[in-house]
């Protein structure tokens, strides 16, 4: 029971960080909201018995990527832009988000599932004829180089393309 309370509290923190990222007008606060969201997701991974992904999430995304994002925001000196959002629109957004959360909660309670079903045991990961415990570094690495090597490389190529596109779009003059 306590694990479920902690799980949903951390999930709510991730949700608040995502709201700050999307709705805050100041880019620095939005970047910090993204950091809160990524750290919370890392904690969720640890709670779901995948500690390697949790540490990976915290070190890579909340650490390295967020430092780069915040540095770029500070270097560009972007100020608040865009039209002013009215209080009615903001209130309706929060009401819609709360209704969505209640719908998710109702669906989870009604299904009888949860983040930690009673008596559930995670199956071991089998790769190369060897059984590894779920969520360990060995299982993750073995699956990454055996079954998921092509999607991993495709994702890395997409990220490199996104970085090149961001550099091209961030240039102020084309001289």
Secondary structure, 3 states (H helix, E strand, C coil): CHHHHHHHHHHHHHHHHHHHHHHCCCHHHHHHHHHHHHHHHHHHHHHCCCHHHHHHHHHHHHHHHHHHHHHHHHHHCCCCCCCCCCHHHHHHHHHHHHHHHHHHHHHHHHHCCCCCCCCCCCCCEEECCEEECCCCHHHHHHHHHHCCHHHHHHHHHHHHHHHHHHHHHHCCCCC
